[in-house]
Structure formats: C-alpha cells, structure tokens
C-alpha cells in the first residue's frame, strides 16, 4: 500500500465504506489524482465535468461499460450501468464510467471479421489496465456480457489486482415459433437445412424473425453464458450473475447490489488474487464439466489464470472430466436454455448439487466476503429435470475433453456432451481445406460424404490470424443431418453454439508446423474421445519426409492490430495468450 495518501472524511458520510487508520484518515488510491495543492489542476479537470468537492472526497470507482449498438447482449448495458452507479452512490462512492469495446461473434461469424474476435480479448484487458492505472481508480465494476468481453475483463481484474466485481448483462430469452423454442443456433442450422431442401426460404425467414426476441447474451449455454456462469463460480460476481435473464428486474437489483458490494470490497481490501485461487479455478472447471460449457473456456480460463500467476494444465481438465458428471443438458447439445437453469435455482443450486458428493470446494473466498459454501448454503435444486441429481446424470463424464495424439501433440478440445454416441469413436479419410471459406463451400455444395473427416487448417491464433470460430460449417453440417456421420477438426476454434464431433484448438497449429499442416487429402484419421486420442494414421517416416518438405507460410496479415497480434500470440494450448 502506498504511504502518505490519506484524506480526512467528514463524519457526515457515515455510509462511506472504506478502510481508515486510527485517526480517522481514509486511504484512497485516487488521492494520487485529487489530493493536495499540487493536484489543483486535476481537480479543475474533474470540476469541468461537474464533479463536486463532496464527490471527489469519496472513493472513485471505475465503471467499465461495454455498451454498444452492435451486440444484442450489450444494447441494454446503459441501464445496467446506471443501476450499478446508483448502488455505488448510495454506498458512499463516486462512480466514473468509461467505455470498453466489444465484438458480436454472431455478426462477425463466417467472414474476415471473426479474425478480430479472440484478438479483442487482449485489447479489452489492456484498455482497462490503461484507464484504471492512468486515472487511479479505487475499485472497478466491470460490465460485460458476451464472449471475449467477459474473459478480457477478468484478465484485467487479475492483472490490476484492485477490488473488482463483474456485473454481466444477463442471457436472452429463447425465441419461439409454432410451439418450438429457438435460439441463434436455430438460424445457423436453418441455413444448412435450406441447402438440402429440408426447409423453405419462407421457413428460414420465420426462424430468423423469432430466434432472438430481445436483448441479452444468446440464450443457450454458448460461450458468453458459460463464461458468465463460471465468473460466478470463480467468486468474481454475485450469485445469479450467470443466469438471471437480461429482461428480468432481478438483473437491475443485482446491478445495484453490485454497486453496494464494490464499496465493501474497497473497504475490506478484498482483491481478485485473493479470490481467483487455484481452488477457485478447480471449481470453475468442475462446473464447466457439469454444465457442458463452451470449448472456448479452455482458451479463456488458462488466460485468466495466467494473469494471477496460476498455470492450468490440460491434463488436469481430463482428470476432472473423468470424475465430474454432466448434469445440465442445455443448448446446443440439449433442450434447455439459460432461463430454465435460472428457474431451477441457477448456478448456486448446481454447486449445491455437486457439494452433496463433495465434488466442489466450499472454502474459496468470493466477492460477497463469504466463501462459496456460505453463498450456497440455502440453495435448492427446484427442477431435477434441468439440474440432474448426481446419481442420474445426462452423462457420466463431464462436458469437455482434451485429446492428445500424433495429430495434436499439445492437445485439442471437444465438447463430448454434444457428440453423437456413434461418433465418439470414429475413423475416416481426411478432407483437407486451407480455410473456413473453402470448407463451407464444399459442405453447402454437397461435396462432403458420410464418414469423412473435415480438416480446416491455418486458422489458428497465428495462422488465422485470430483463431476464427467455425459455427458456420458446424451448423451447416448439423442442419444437413451430417453431424452423426462427419467430424470436423481444426486449429481454429468453435462457437459455444457448435455441436457434433467438432474438435478444435489443435496444437501445435499449422502455421507453426504442427502435424495438422502435414495432413494430406485421404489420410486416415482416428478419433477416440473416451480414450482422449486424436491420431494421424500415417507412418512416422512419411511424416518426417513431409515435415522436411513443409515451408512455413508468411503471415496472412502483417499490418495493423492483427499484424501485431499474429507476431506475439502463443499457441491455443496456452490460452492463446500474449506474454511479453
């Protein structure tokens, strides 16, 4: 803690929740920009914006708001931010809002824009670091909702290690058409269904109209909702953060409560590194297995852990998967949506179910100031059809698995809970494509046969660059009814909405000379998910011959942000981190 930065607070601010010394003086990091005669110019600039002396006497709380008019999950975040700021003011703080970028993965999907999605995660964390450090905030309320914004904000919180709380915008409600529920994945799969004549253009237009009924992160257990749920498990968000629908008034009450809570965290000096411990990450991975979360968590959790100097080993994930049952069957692999999980009792009820068999650690501290165990002690499973009991799981193993083998020496990831039982073990000939666009053209053109294994390469963190999501090809495969007969393997990644035998994050990636770069059309590939194996069935002598002939391609993009990103980013098995 820095010395000599104290301010005497008048007794009238009785509700000011901040630590003081024996003389009643209050330490505030923000005194660096507001205390003493030398800071008169700084105060003058604050006053230019309307801040009063009273407001400046209080702790300054940065409110990082990722509102924009591009992402449906963020379109309502101004309202969420205002509620959080109200809570901060009522608890004796002064909120100061600033903007944070965000990419809509759905809109960026299937074209060059997706190269920027994963890359934006680092830019988000860097920009929060800059704003917080430059202006000496005392604490942070971080407001994300979708995809890379959630992990980017968690990375910033871990890096800065200032009192911080995550407040997400909440999930979208499911759409409905003719008595059937819909979500964004329904539209992507509808494109594939149209290509083979299963539905008409009129049918697709009707699905398009009804699939996304309003604001919020897409309604299944896709990446955004997975990360929002796991943020709650990590202890960095209040209970309910992961599942309360965006349009429910409970979300606004949660926002106000988060505003109150950040002031308590500042007072108690409870910081992210005291919360995001190895035990907390173990809990997060445990819940990830139980809910059948997005494969993208295997990129994001290691990257967040890296910021708090914890290393997550991929083999550790398989160990957890072996003992944690899959209890929630949400879209894209099952029939339920986030609203169903919420009414069943949410993530607290799920953790309470896991705790019945000692499958979760109850000791980690959370931003409530209490442990996980104390947070969930009153939680109840209100719908055993949505949260299955331990003795009646949807699957005995967890939702995710890491595969190793001659095709993926450093690992690959698959959402095994979304794979048809007939594809858990599969062998077939490779169909090799050098980009996502080439693969989509072949799929929609009817040029993929039953039993084949689609290989899409040079789409990794460096080779893409940016490791594009492959929702378009996986959805086309599913919509055409090929997901029970065709596998897809890539050094890119998948949307949380993807289902089927979709194996991503193959490491090392093709751009660095990984074995996936050496696959030829027609080579036999073996997939054995229960055994955690992914193998190229080619003699080692032939592999060595191909490696000697392989030439590393030049980077696809060498200028701008992506050019810098491609030069610095590490492999997917590290979480695709940038580590200087």
C-alpha positions in Angstrom: 0.0 0.0 0.0 1.2 3.5 -0.8 2.0 5.8 2.0 1.1 9.4 2.6 -2.1 9.3 0.5 -4.7 9.9 3.2 -7.8 12.2 3.3 -9.9 13.1 6.3 -13.5 12.3 5.5 -16.3 14.3 7.3 -18.4 12.4 9.7 -21.5 13.1 7.7 -20.5 10.4 5.2 -21.4 7.7 7.7 -22.1 5.1 4.9 -18.7 5.6 3.4 -17.3 2.1 3.2 -13.5 2.5 3.1 -10.7 1.5 5.4 -9.4 4.1 7.8 -6.4 4.4 10.2 -6.8 5.1 14.0 -7.0 8.8 13.4 -10.0 8.5 11.1 -8.0 9.1 8.0 -9.0 7.3 4.9 -6.6 5.7 2.4 -7.7 6.1 -1.2 -5.6 5.2 -4.2 -7.4 8.0 -6.1 -5.7 10.6 -3.8 -3.0 10.4 -6.4 -5.2 12.5 -8.7 -7.2 14.6 -6.3 -5.4 15.3 -3.0 -3.2 18.3 -2.1 -2.5 21.7 -3.7 -0.3 20.1 -6.4 -3.4 18.3 -7.7 -5.4 21.6 -8.1 -5.2 21.2 -11.9 -6.5 17.7 -11.7 -9.5 18.7 -9.6 -10.1 21.5 -12.0 -10.5 19.0 -14.8 -12.9 16.9 -12.7 -14.9 20.0 -12.0 -15.1 20.8 -15.7 -17.3 17.6 -15.9 -19.5 18.7 -13.0 -17.9 16.7 -10.1 -18.2 18.4 -6.8 -15.8 18.5 -3.9 -18.0 16.1 -2.0 -17.9 13.6 -4.8 -14.2 13.9 -5.1 -13.8 13.3 -1.4 -15.2 9.8 -1.9 -13.6 6.7 -3.4 -13.6 6.9 -7.2 -15.0 3.7 -8.7 -14.3 3.0 -12.3 -17.3 1.6 -14.1 -16.1 -0.2 -17.3 -19.2 -0.4 -19.5 -19.0 -2.4 -22.8 -22.3 -1.0 -24.1 -22.5 -0.6 -27.8 -25.1 -0.7 -30.5 -23.7 -3.7 -32.3 -24.1 -6.5 -29.8 -27.7 -7.5 -28.7 -26.2 -8.8 -25.4 -24.9 -5.2 -24.7 -27.7 -3.0 -26.1 -29.2 -2.6 -22.6 -26.0 -2.1 -20.6 -26.5 1.6 -20.2 -29.5 0.7 -17.9 -27.4 -1.9 -16.1 -24.6 0.7 -15.6 -26.9 3.3 -14.3 -28.3 0.8 -11.7 -24.7 -0.1 -10.6 -23.8 3.6 -10.3 -26.8 4.2 -8.2 -25.6 1.5 -5.8 -22.1 3.0 -5.7 -23.5 6.4 -4.8 -25.8 5.0 -2.1 -22.8 3.3 -0.5 -20.8 6.4 -0.5 -18.7 6.2 -3.6 -18.4 8.2 -6.8 -18.8 6.2 -10.0 -16.9 7.2 -13.1 -18.0 5.4 -16.2 -15.8 4.7 -19.3 -16.3 2.7 -22.4 -14.9 -0.7 -23.5 -15.1 -2.2 -27.0 -16.8 -5.5 -27.8 -17.3 -7.7 -30.8 -20.5 -9.6 -31.6 -19.3 -13.0 -32.5 -22.5 -13.8 -34.3 -22.3 -10.8 -36.6 -18.6 -11.4 -37.1 -19.1 -15.1 -37.9 -18.2 -16.6 -41.2 -16.1 -13.8 -42.7 -12.9 -11.9 -42.1 -14.4 -10.1 -39.1 -14.1 -13.2 -37.0 -10.3 -12.8 -37.0 -10.7 -9.9 -34.6 -12.9 -11.6 -32.0 -10.4 -13.5 -29.9 -7.8 -10.9 -30.6 -10.1 -8.3 -29.0 -9.8 -10.1 -25.6 -6.2 -8.8 -25.1 -7.2 -5.3 -26.3 -10.1 -5.2 -23.8 -7.8 -6.2 -20.9 -5.1 -3.8 -22.0 -7.5 -0.8 -22.3 -9.0 -1.4 -18.8 -5.5 -1.5 -17.4 -4.7 1.8 -19.1 -7.9 3.6 -18.0 -7.6 2.3 -14.4 -3.9 3.0 -14.0 -4.0 6.4 -15.7 -6.8 7.7 -13.5 -6.0 5.9 -10.2 -9.4 4.4 -9.5 -10.0 2.8 -6.1 -12.1 -0.1 -7.4 -13.8 -1.4 -10.5 -17.3 -2.5 -11.6 -16.7 -4.3 -14.9 -19.8 -4.7 -17.1 -19.5 -7.3 -19.9 -21.9 -9.8 -21.3 -20.8 -11.5 -24.4 -17.9 -13.8 -25.5 -14.5 -12.2 -25.3 -15.5 -9.2 -23.1 -16.1 -11.4 -20.1 -12.6 -13.1 -20.0 -11.0 -9.8 -21.1 -12.4 -8.0 -18.1 -11.5 -10.9 -15.8 -7.9 -10.8 -17.1 -7.8 -7.1 -16.4 -9.1 -7.6 -12.9 -6.5 -10.2 -12.2 -3.7 -8.2 -13.7 -4.5 -4.9 -11.8 -5.5 -6.7 -8.5 -7.7 -3.8 -7.4 -11.1 -4.5 -5.7 -13.3 -5.5 -8.6 -16.6 -7.0 -9.4 -18.1 -8.4 -12.6 -21.6 -7.5 -13.4 -22.9 -9.1 -16.6 -26.0 -8.1 -18.6 -27.7 -11.5 -18.5 -28.9 -14.0 -21.0 -31.5 -13.5 -23.8 -34.8 -15.4 -23.5 -35.4 -18.2 -26.0 -37.4 -17.4 -29.1 -40.5 -19.4 -30.1 -42.1 -20.5 -33.3 -45.1 -22.8 -33.6 -44.6 -24.1 -30.1 -40.9 -24.8 -30.5 -38.1 -22.9 -28.8 -35.5 -21.2 -30.9 -32.1 -19.5 -30.5 -29.3 -18.1 -32.7 -28.1 -21.6 -33.4 -31.5 -22.4 -34.9 -30.9 -19.8 -37.6 -27.3 -21.0 -38.4 -28.6 -24.6 -38.7 -31.5 -23.4 -40.8 -29.0 -22.3 -43.4 -27.8 -25.9 -43.7 -31.3 -27.2 -43.7 -32.3 -24.9 -46.6 -29.2 -26.0 -48.6 -30.6 -29.6 -48.8 -34.2 -28.7 -49.1 -35.4 -29.6 -45.6 -37.0 -26.2 -45.2 -38.0 -23.4 -47.5 -36.8 -19.8 -47.7 -40.0 -18.8 -46.0 -39.3 -21.2 -43.1 -35.9 -19.7 -42.7 -37.2 -16.2 -42.7 -39.7 -17.1 -40.0 -36.9 -18.6 -37.9 -34.8 -15.5 -38.4 -37.7 -13.3 -37.2 -38.3 -15.2 -34.0 -35.0 -16.7 -32.9 -33.6 -13.7 -31.0 -36.5 -12.0 -29.2 -34.6 -9.2 -27.4 -31.6 -8.1 -25.5 -29.1 -10.4 -23.7 -26.4 -12.9 -24.5 -27.6 -15.7 -26.8 -29.9 -18.0 -24.8 -28.1 -21.3 -24.8 -25.0 -22.5 -22.9 -22.8 -20.9 -25.5 -19.5 -19.1 -24.8 -20.9 -15.9 -23.3 -23.3 -17.6 -20.8 -20.7 -20.2 -20.0 -18.2 -17.5 -19.0 -20.8 -15.5 -17.1 -21.7 -18.7 -15.1 -18.1 -19.5 -14.4 -17.4 -15.9 -13.3 -20.0 -16.6 -10.6 -18.2 -19.8 -9.7 -14.8 -18.1 -9.6 -16.3 -15.8 -6.9 -15.9 -12.6 -9.0 -19.6 -12.0 -9.4 -22.7 -12.1 -7.1 -24.9 -15.2 -7.1 -27.3 -15.0 -10.0 -24.9 -13.2 -12.4 -24.7 -16.2 -14.7 -28.4 -16.9 -15.2 -30.8 -14.1 -14.3 -32.4 -13.1 -17.7 -31.5 -9.7 -19.1 -35.1 -8.5 -19.1 -35.8 -9.6 -15.5 -35.9 -6.8 -12.9 -33.8 -9.1 -10.7 -30.9 -8.1 -13.0 -31.3 -4.4 -12.1 -31.4 -5.3 -8.4 -28.3 -7.4 -8.9 -26.6 -4.3 -10.5 -27.5 -2.1 -7.5 -26.3 -4.8 -5.1 -23.0 -5.0 -7.1 -22.6 -1.2 -6.6 -23.0 -1.6 -2.9 -20.7 -4.6 -2.8 -17.8 -2.9 -4.6 -17.6 -0.4 -1.8 -17.4 -3.2 0.8 -14.6 -4.8 -1.2 -12.7 -1.5 -1.3 -13.2 -1.1 2.5 -12.0 -4.6 3.2 -9.3 -4.5 0.6 -10.5 -7.8 -0.9 -8.7 -8.2 -4.2 -9.1 -10.5 -7.2 -5.9 -12.6 -6.4 -7.4 -13.5 -3.0 -10.5 -14.8 -4.8 -9.2 -16.3 -8.1 -7.0 -19.0 -6.5 -6.2 -22.5 -7.8 -9.1 -23.9 -5.8 -11.5 -21.4 -7.4 -10.3 -22.4 -10.9 -10.8 -26.0 -10.0 -14.3 -25.2 -9.0 -14.8 -23.3 -12.3 -13.6 -26.2 -14.4 -15.8 -28.6 -12.3 -18.9 -26.6 -13.0 -17.8 -26.2 -16.6 -17.9 -30.1 -16.9 -21.3 -30.3 -15.1 -23.0 -27.7 -17.4 -21.4 -28.9 -20.7 -19.9 -25.4 -21.3 -18.3 -24.0 -24.4 -15.0 -25.2 -25.6 -13.8 -21.6 -25.6 -13.4 -21.9 -21.8 -10.3 -23.9 -22.4 -8.9 -20.8 -24.0 -10.2 -18.3 -21.5 -9.7 -19.9 -18.1 -5.9 -20.5 -18.7 -5.6 -16.9 -19.9 -7.3 -15.5 -16.8 -5.2 -17.9 -14.6 -2.1 -16.7 -16.3 -2.8 -13.1 -15.1 -2.9 -14.3 -11.5 0.2 -16.4 -12.0 -1.6 -19.8 -12.0 -0.9 -22.4 -14.7 -3.8 -24.6 -15.8 -2.6 -27.9 -17.2 -4.8 -29.5 -19.9 -4.3 -33.0 -18.4 -5.9 -31.6 -15.2 -9.0 -30.9 -17.2 -9.3 -34.5 -18.3 -8.8 -35.7 -14.7 -11.8 -33.5 -13.7 -13.9 -34.7 -16.7 -13.4 -38.3 -15.6 -15.0 -37.7 -12.2 -17.5 -34.9 -12.7 -20.8 -35.9 -14.3 -22.7 -33.9 -16.9 -25.8 -32.6 -15.0 -27.2 -29.9 -17.3 -28.2 -30.5 -20.9 -28.6 -27.0 -22.3 -28.5 -25.8 -25.9 -26.7 -26.5 -28.2 -26.5 -30.2 -27.1 -29.7 -30.4 -25.1 -33.3 -29.0 -24.9 -32.9 -26.4 -22.2 -32.0 -22.7 -22.1 -30.5 -20.4 -19.5 -33.9 -19.3 -18.3 -34.6 -22.9 -17.4 -31.4 -23.1 -15.4 -32.3 -19.9 -13.6 -35.7 -21.1 -12.6 -34.2 -24.3 -11.4 -32.1 -22.4 -8.9 -29.2 -21.2 -11.1 -25.5 -21.9 -10.6 -25.9 -21.9 -6.8 -28.3 -24.8 -7.0 -25.9 -26.7 -9.3 -23.0 -26.1 -7.0 -25.1 -27.3 -4.1 -25.9 -30.5 -6.0 -22.2 -31.1 -6.7 -21.4 -30.4 -3.0 -23.7 -33.3 -1.9 -20.9 -35.6 -3.1 -18.0 -33.4 -2.1 -17.3 -32.6 -5.8 -16.8 -28.9 -5.2 -14.5 -27.0 -2.8 -16.6 -24.9 -0.5 -13.7 -22.9 1.0 -12.7 -20.3 -1.6 -13.4 -16.6 -0.8 -15.9 -14.7 -3.1 -16.7 -11.0 -3.6 -19.6 -11.4 -1.2 -16.9 -11.5 1.6 -18.0 -15.1 2.3 -17.0 -18.5 1.0 -18.6 -20.5 -1.8 -20.1 -22.7 0.9 -21.7 -19.8 2.7 -23.1 -18.4 -0.5 -24.8 -21.6 -1.5 -25.9 -23.0 1.9 -29.6 -22.1 1.2 -29.6 -23.1 -2.4 -32.0 -25.7 -3.6 -32.5 -27.6 -6.9 -36.0 -26.6 -7.9 -36.1 -28.7 -11.1 -34.3 -32.1 -11.3 -35.0 -32.3 -15.0 -32.8 -29.3 -15.6 -30.2 -30.0 -12.9 -30.0 -33.7 -12.7 -29.0 -35.4 -9.4 -25.5 -36.9 -9.2 -26.9 -40.4 -9.4 -28.9 -39.7 -12.6 -26.6 -37.5 -14.8 -27.1 -36.9 -18.5 -23.6 -38.3 -19.0 -21.2 -40.0 -16.5 -18.3 -37.8 -17.8 -18.0 -34.1 -17.9 -19.0 -32.0 -20.9 -15.4 -31.3 -22.2 -12.4 -33.5 -23.1 -8.9 -32.8 -24.2 -7.5 -35.1 -26.9 -3.8 -35.9 -27.4 -2.1 -37.9 -30.1 0.0 -37.7 -33.2 -2.3 -35.1 -34.8 -2.4 -33.0 -31.6 0.8 -33.5 -29.5 -0.1 -30.4 -27.3 -3.8 -31.1 -27.2 -7.1 -30.4 -28.8 -10.6 -29.8 -27.3 -14.0 -31.3 -27.9 -17.4 -30.8 -26.3 -18.0 -34.5 -25.8 -21.5 -33.9 -24.4 -22.6 -32.6 -27.8 -21.2 -35.5 -29.8 -23.5 -38.3 -31.0 -22.7 -41.5 -29.3 -21.9 -43.1 -32.7 -19.1 -40.5 -33.3 -17.3 -40.8 -30.0 -15.0 -43.4 -31.7 -14.5 -42.8 -35.4 -12.0 -43.3 -38.2 -12.2 -41.9 -41.6 -10.5 -40.2 -44.5 -9.4 -36.6 -44.3 -10.9 -33.9 -46.5 -8.4 -31.0 -46.2 -9.2 -27.3 -46.5 -6.9 -24.4 -46.1 -9.6 -22.0 -44.8 -13.1 -21.9 -43.4 -14.5 -20.4 -46.6 -13.2 -23.4 -48.6 -14.8 -25.9 -46.2 -18.2 -24.1 -46.2 -18.3 -24.1 -50.0 -17.7 -27.8 -50.1 -20.3 -28.5 -47.3 -23.1 -26.4 -48.8 -22.1 -27.7 -52.3 -22.9 -31.3 -51.2 -19.2 -32.4 -51.6 -18.8 -34.0 -48.2 -19.6 -37.7 -47.8 -20.6 -39.8 -44.8 -17.7 -40.9 -42.7 -15.3 -38.2 -43.9 -13.3 -36.0 -41.5 -13.1 -32.4 -42.5 -9.8 -30.8 -41.6 -9.6 -26.9 -41.6 -6.1 -25.6 -41.0 -4.2 -22.3 -41.0 -7.0 -20.9 -38.8 -5.1 -20.9 -35.5 -4.1 -17.9 -33.3 -1.1 -17.1 -35.5 -2.2 -18.6 -38.8 -5.7 -17.1 -39.0 -4.7 -14.9 -37.5 -7.1 -14.7 -34.6 -8.4 -18.3 -34.5 -11.8 -17.9 -36.1 -14.9 -19.7 -34.7 -16.3 -22.3 -37.0 -20.0 -22.0 -36.2 -21.0 -21.7 -39.9 -19.5 -25.0 -41.0 -20.6 -26.9 -37.9 -24.1 -25.6 -38.1 -24.3 -26.4 -41.8 -23.2 -29.9 -41.1 -25.8 -30.2 -38.3 -28.5 -28.6 -40.4 -27.9 -31.0 -43.3 -28.0 -34.0 -40.9 -24.3 -34.9 -41.3 -23.3 -34.3 -37.7 -23.8 -38.0 -36.9 -21.6 -39.1 -39.7 -19.0 -36.4 -40.3 -16.3 -35.0 -37.9 -14.6 -31.6 -38.2 -11.0 -31.0 -36.9 -9.4 -27.5 -36.9 -6.6 -25.5 -35.4 -9.2 -22.8 -35.2 -12.0 -22.9 -32.6 -15.7 -23.3 -32.3 -18.6 -21.3 -31.1 -20.2 -22.4 -27.9 -23.2 -23.0 -30.1 -21.5 -25.7 -32.1 -22.4 -29.3 -31.7 -21.4 -32.6 -33.2 -17.9 -34.2 -33.5 -16.2 -30.8 -33.6 -12.6 -30.9 -32.4 -10.7 -27.6 -32.2 -7.7 -25.8 -30.8 -5.4 -28.5 -32.4 -1.9 -27.6 -31.1 0.7 -27.0 -32.4 -1.2 -25.1 -35.1 -0.5 -25.5 -38.8 1.2 -22.1 -39.1 4.0 -23.2 -36.7 4.5 -26.6 -38.4 2.2 -28.7 -36.3 1.2 -32.1 -37.6 -2.1 -30.7 -38.9 -0.1 -28.9 -41.5 1.2 -32.3 -42.8 -2.2 -34.0 -43.4 -2.9 -35.0 -47.0 -6.3 -35.5 -48.7 -7.4 -39.0 -48.0 -5.1 -39.7 -45.0 -6.8 -41.8 -42.3 -7.5 -40.1 -39.0 -8.6 -41.8 -35.8 -10.8 -40.1 -33.2 -11.2 -41.9 -29.8 -12.8 -39.4 -27.4 -13.3 -41.8 -24.5 -9.5 -42.6 -24.7 -8.6 -38.9 -25.2 -6.9 -39.7 -28.5 -6.6 -37.9 -31.9 -4.2 -39.6 -34.3 -3.0 -39.2 -37.9 -2.6 -42.8 -39.2 0.4 -42.2 -41.3 3.8 -43.8 -40.8 6.3 -41.7 -38.8 8.9 -42.0 -41.7 6.3 -40.4 -44.0 5.5 -37.7 -41.5 9.2 -36.8 -41.3 9.5 -36.7 -45.1 6.5 -34.3 -45.3 7.9 -32.1 -42.5 11.2 -31.8 -44.3 9.4 -30.5 -47.4 7.0 -28.2 -45.5 7.7 -24.5 -45.7 6.3 -22.1 -43.2 3.9 -19.6 -44.9 4.3 -15.9 -44.5 1.8 -14.3 -42.1 -1.5 -13.6 -43.8 -1.7 -10.1 -42.2 1.4 -8.1 -41.3 -0.1 -4.6 -40.6 -2.4 -3.1 -38.1 -3.6 -4.7 -34.9 -3.9 -8.2 -36.3 -0.4 -7.9 -37.7 1.0 -7.2 -34.2 -1.2 -9.9 -32.7 0.0 -12.6 -35.1 3.6 -11.8 -34.2 3.0 -12.1 -30.5 0.3 -14.6 -29.8 1.1 -18.0 -28.4 -0.5 -21.4 -29.1 -4.0 -22.4 -28.2 -2.9 -24.8 -25.5 -1.6 -21.8 -23.5 -4.9 -20.0 -23.8 -3.7 -18.0 -26.9 -2.0 -15.6 -24.5 0.3 -12.7 -25.4 3.1 -12.9 -22.9 5.9 -10.4 -23.4 
